Structures are given as C-alpha cells and as structure tokens.
Amino acid sequence: MNSTPLLRVDGLTKTFRMYHLDSMLHAFEGVSFDLHEGEFLLLRGHNGAGKSTLLRTIWRSYLPVGGHVWYRSNHGDIDLANAADVDIALLRREEIGFVTQFLNARPRVAAQDIVAEPLLLAGTSQPEALDQARHWLDQFGVRPELWRAYPSTFSGGEQQKVNLARALILPQKLLLLDEPTASLDVGARAALVRRLSDLKAQGVAIIGVFHHPGDVAQLIDREINLNTKVVADQSEEEDNVAL
C-alpha cells in the first residue's frame, strides 16, 4: 500500500453568505487531515456541525473559501478545491464516488439500467453490466419484479437501495458517504456493511457520515469531530455552489 496519503485536506474553510440576513454563517474552519488507501474515516458532530457540507466541499459541490484538498489521482496530484470543473467531472466519473440518502431517479429509466450505467460508461459490455446490476440489486434486497420498473415510483427505502447499488457497483479510489443507511431496512444495512468491508479491503479510502455509526463500527479507523457553529443546509450565494 502506498504510504503517501490519497487525500490531504489542509486548512479547509467554508462559509455561506446569507443575503437576507446580511451575515456570514460558518460551516467549518481550518479542517486538516490525511486519508490513506483502505482507510475509513468517520465524521462526527451535532446536527448542523458541517459534516455533510465538508463532504460536499471535498466532492466540490461547494466551493471552499480557504484551504486545499490535495488528491492523488491516476492523472497526478490535483487540488480539488481549485481544480477546473472539467477535471472534477472526470474524477467523479473515474475515481471518486459520492453516496447520499437520496436518489435522483430519472423518469422512465429502469432500476437495472440506472445501476448498470457506471459499468457501461467504464466500458463493460451491456450483458455483463446488467448481470452485475441485477446481482447488486438482489444483494441490497430489491425484489426481482422491480428490476425493470422505474425507481421514480418506488418508496424512499427502495430508492435508496437502488442508489447504493449504483454508487457501489464500480469500486472507486475515494468514496464519500452521506448518511447512506437512512431509510434502509436491517438486511440492506447489513449488505451495505459487507460491501464497504470488501471495498476497504481492496484499498478504497472512505469518509462517512452515519446517523447510527454503530452500523460500521468494525470498519472505522479514525474519527474527526466537527465542533463548529450550526449552519444552514443550503447557501443562497450561487458563487458557493460548484459543478
């Protein structure tokens, strides 16, 4: 395993400008840590402490106001905090995964096709991609009669299973998890832990926020507690929102 960190977060700071209040809200300030291959880092903190905001800033949905996020990509070292949108898009497609508790289900696209898409984009044949998609839908407890149905018609829990199957079907170098067990039943949560354990063993680096961290207690290597001010979930300043 490479001794050089896969991810080095250095002095990362995020604030939101709330125009209707004429004030600044601080999400976090001066956050620094290293993350190595195969390491699982848990983010802790009270509601509004900035845990999800930190994940979204690393993912680059939000633009930081200070600091760096150095990532050792297959194309060379890159600062995610300042990289061009085209480079962020490439890394999201090839190397960095992000799992939330919400599925943005596209109308009239079958569950198995949504799950298979990352493999197809990576060059896997359609029959193999569909076989793998059905395997992971089954692993997460989606009934076979739903595989060809549209997830836009599913319950929140069933949509989350499709979301997980899609996000985890293709191993990435870095995986960001934002409350992935929300709305999951016991069987799906167990399947998620098994999949994360396999990915960790393959060297995938993981940063996660969990409402019930006991679900992944055996996987956690380190924890960071964000003791920060409460912030709003969304910014009203468009300049703070990236790709």
C-alpha positions as CSV (number, residue, x, y, z in Angstrom):
1,M,0.0,0.0,0.0
2,N,1.3,3.5,-0.9
3,S,2.5,5.4,2.2
4,T,1.7,8.7,0.6
5,P,-1.8,9.9,1.5
6,L,-4.5,9.5,-1.1
7,L,-6.2,12.7,0.2
8,R,-4.7,15.5,2.1
9,V,-7.1,18.2,3.4
10,D,-5.2,21.3,4.6
11,G,-6.9,24.2,6.4
12,L,-10.2,23.7,4.6
13,T,-12.7,26.5,5.4
14,K,-16.3,27.0,4.3
15,T,-18.7,29.9,4.9
16,F,-22.0,30.8,3.5
17,R,-23.2,34.3,2.8
18,M,-26.9,34.7,3.8
19,Y,-28.0,37.7,1.9
20,H,-31.5,38.0,3.5
21,L,-29.7,38.2,6.9
22,D,-26.8,40.2,5.7
23,S,-24.4,37.9,7.5
24,M,-22.0,35.1,7.1
25,L,-22.5,31.6,8.5
26,H,-19.5,29.4,9.3
27,A,-19.7,25.8,8.3
28,F,-16.1,24.8,9.4
29,E,-12.7,26.4,9.6
30,G,-9.2,25.1,9.3
31,V,-10.1,21.4,8.9
32,S,-7.0,19.3,8.2
33,F,-6.5,15.6,7.9
34,D,-4.8,12.9,5.8
35,L,-6.5,9.8,4.4
36,H,-4.7,6.8,3.1
37,E,-5.8,3.9,0.8
38,G,-8.0,1.5,2.6
39,E,-8.7,3.8,5.5
40,F,-12.2,4.5,6.9
41,L,-12.7,8.0,8.4
42,L,-15.9,8.8,10.4
43,L,-17.1,12.4,10.7
44,R,-18.9,13.2,13.9
45,G,-20.7,16.3,15.2
46,H,-24.0,17.6,16.2
47,N,-26.7,18.4,13.7
48,G,-25.6,21.4,11.6
49,A,-21.9,20.9,12.6
50,G,-20.9,20.9,8.9
51,K,-20.4,17.1,8.3
52,S,-22.4,16.9,5.1
53,T,-21.0,20.3,4.0
54,L,-17.5,19.0,4.4
55,L,-18.3,16.0,2.2
56,R,-19.9,18.2,-0.4
57,T,-16.9,20.6,-0.3
58,I,-14.5,17.7,-0.9
59,W,-16.8,16.4,-3.7
60,R,-16.8,20.1,-4.9
61,S,-20.5,20.7,-5.0
62,Y,-19.5,23.6,-2.7
63,L,-16.5,25.9,-3.3
64,P,-14.4,26.4,-0.1
65,V,-13.3,29.9,0.9
66,G,-9.9,28.7,2.0
67,G,-7.6,25.7,2.2
68,H,-6.7,22.9,-0.1
69,V,-7.9,19.3,-0.9
70,W,-4.9,17.5,-2.4
71,Y,-5.9,14.3,-4.1
72,R,-3.5,11.8,-5.6
73,S,-5.4,10.9,-8.8
74,N,-4.4,8.5,-11.5
75,H,-3.6,11.5,-13.6
76,G,-1.3,13.1,-11.0
77,D,-1.8,15.3,-7.8
78,I,-4.7,17.8,-8.0
79,D,-6.2,20.3,-5.6
80,L,-9.9,19.6,-5.7
81,A,-10.5,22.9,-4.0
82,N,-9.3,24.8,-7.1
83,A,-9.5,22.3,-10.0
84,A,-11.3,23.1,-13.2
85,D,-14.9,21.8,-13.5
86,V,-13.8,19.5,-16.4
87,D,-11.2,17.8,-14.2
88,I,-13.7,17.4,-11.3
89,A,-16.2,15.8,-13.8
90,L,-13.5,13.3,-15.0
91,L,-12.6,12.3,-11.4
92,R,-16.2,11.8,-10.4
93,R,-16.6,9.5,-13.4
94,E,-13.5,7.5,-12.9
95,E,-12.2,7.7,-9.3
96,I,-14.4,9.5,-6.7
97,G,-17.8,8.3,-5.6
98,F,-20.4,10.1,-3.5
99,V,-23.4,8.3,-1.9
100,T,-26.3,10.3,-0.3
101,Q,-29.6,9.1,1.1
102,F,-31.4,10.4,-1.9
103,L,-31.8,9.0,-5.4
104,N,-32.3,11.4,-8.3
105,A,-34.4,9.0,-10.2
106,R,-34.7,9.7,-13.9
107,P,-38.2,9.3,-15.4
108,R,-38.8,6.1,-17.4
109,V,-35.4,4.5,-16.7
110,A,-35.5,1.0,-15.2
111,A,-33.7,0.3,-11.9
112,Q,-31.4,-2.2,-13.5
113,D,-30.4,0.3,-16.2
114,I,-29.7,3.0,-13.6
115,V,-27.4,0.6,-11.7
116,A,-25.6,-0.7,-14.7
117,E,-24.8,2.7,-16.1
118,P,-21.4,3.2,-14.3
119,L,-20.2,-0.1,-15.7
120,L,-21.3,0.8,-19.2
121,L,-19.5,4.1,-19.0
122,A,-16.4,2.3,-17.9
123,G,-16.5,0.0,-21.0
124,T,-18.2,-3.1,-19.7
125,S,-20.4,-4.9,-22.1
126,Q,-24.2,-4.5,-21.7
127,P,-24.9,-8.1,-20.8
128,E,-22.2,-8.2,-18.2
129,A,-23.2,-4.8,-16.8
130,L,-26.9,-5.9,-16.5
131,D,-25.8,-9.1,-14.8
132,Q,-23.8,-7.2,-12.2
133,A,-26.6,-4.7,-11.8
134,R,-29.1,-7.4,-11.0
135,H,-26.6,-9.0,-8.6
136,W,-26.3,-5.9,-6.6
137,L,-30.0,-5.1,-6.7
138,D,-30.5,-8.5,-5.3
139,Q,-27.8,-8.1,-2.6
140,F,-29.5,-4.9,-1.4
141,G,-32.9,-6.6,-1.3
142,V,-34.6,-5.1,-4.3
143,R,-37.2,-7.7,-5.5
144,P,-36.6,-9.1,-9.0
145,E,-40.1,-7.9,-10.1
146,L,-38.8,-4.3,-9.6
147,W,-35.6,-4.6,-11.5
148,R,-37.3,-3.4,-14.8
149,A,-39.5,-0.9,-13.0
150,Y,-39.0,2.8,-12.7
151,P,-37.4,3.8,-9.3
152,S,-39.4,7.1,-9.5
153,T,-42.4,5.0,-8.4
154,F,-40.5,3.3,-5.5
155,S,-40.7,4.1,-1.8
156,G,-37.9,6.0,-0.3
157,G,-36.3,2.9,1.2
158,E,-36.4,1.1,-2.2
159,Q,-35.0,4.1,-4.0
160,Q,-32.1,4.2,-1.5
161,K,-31.3,0.5,-2.3
162,V,-31.1,1.4,-6.0
163,N,-28.9,4.4,-5.1
164,L,-26.5,2.2,-3.2
165,A,-26.3,-0.5,-5.9
166,R,-25.5,2.1,-8.5
167,A,-23.0,4.0,-6.3
168,L,-21.1,0.9,-5.2
169,I,-21.2,-1.3,-8.2
170,L,-17.9,0.1,-9.6
171,P,-15.1,0.4,-7.0
172,Q,-13.6,3.9,-6.8
173,K,-10.4,5.2,-5.2
174,L,-12.2,7.6,-2.8
175,L,-15.8,7.1,-1.5
176,L,-17.8,9.8,0.3
177,L,-20.8,8.6,2.2
178,D,-23.5,11.0,3.5
179,E,-26.0,9.1,5.7
180,P,-26.2,6.1,3.4
181,T,-28.2,3.9,5.9
182,A,-31.1,6.3,6.2
183,S,-34.4,4.6,5.2
184,L,-32.7,1.2,4.9
185,D,-34.0,-2.0,6.5
186,V,-31.8,-4.3,8.5
187,G,-31.0,-6.6,5.6
188,A,-29.9,-3.7,3.3
189,R,-27.8,-2.2,6.1
190,A,-26.0,-5.5,6.5
191,A,-25.4,-5.7,2.8
192,L,-24.0,-2.2,2.8
193,V,-21.6,-3.1,5.6
194,R,-20.4,-6.2,3.7
195,R,-19.9,-4.2,0.5
196,L,-18.0,-1.4,2.3
197,S,-15.8,-4.0,4.0
198,D,-14.9,-5.5,0.6
199,L,-14.2,-2.1,-0.9
200,K,-12.0,-1.2,2.1
201,A,-10.0,-4.4,1.7
202,Q,-9.5,-3.5,-2.0
203,G,-7.9,-0.2,-0.9
204,V,-10.8,2.2,-1.3
205,A,-10.5,5.2,1.0
206,I,-13.8,6.1,2.7
207,I,-15.1,9.2,4.5
208,G,-18.5,8.7,6.0
209,V,-21.3,10.4,8.0
210,F,-23.7,8.0,9.7
211,H,-26.7,8.6,11.9
212,H,-26.0,5.2,13.5
213,P,-22.2,4.8,13.4
214,G,-22.5,1.5,15.2
215,D,-23.5,0.0,11.8
216,V,-19.9,0.4,10.6
217,A,-18.1,0.4,13.9
218,Q,-15.9,-2.5,12.9
219,L,-14.7,-0.6,9.8
220,I,-13.8,2.7,11.3
221,D,-10.1,3.5,11.6
222,R,-10.3,7.1,12.8
223,E,-12.8,9.8,13.7
224,I,-13.0,13.6,13.3
225,N,-15.4,15.5,15.5
226,L,-16.5,18.8,13.9
227,N,-17.1,21.2,16.8
228,T,-18.4,24.1,14.8
229,K,-21.3,26.6,14.6
230,V,-24.6,25.5,13.2
231,V,-25.1,26.4,9.6
232,A,-27.9,26.2,7.1
233,D,-28.1,23.2,4.8
234,Q,-28.1,25.3,1.6
235,S,-26.4,28.5,0.6
236,E,-28.2,31.4,-1.0
237,E,-24.9,32.5,-2.7
238,E,-24.6,31.0,-6.1
239,D,-20.8,31.6,-6.1
240,N,-20.6,29.0,-3.3
241,V,-22.0,26.2,-5.5
242,A,-19.8,24.5,-8.0
243,L,-20.2,21.8,-10.6
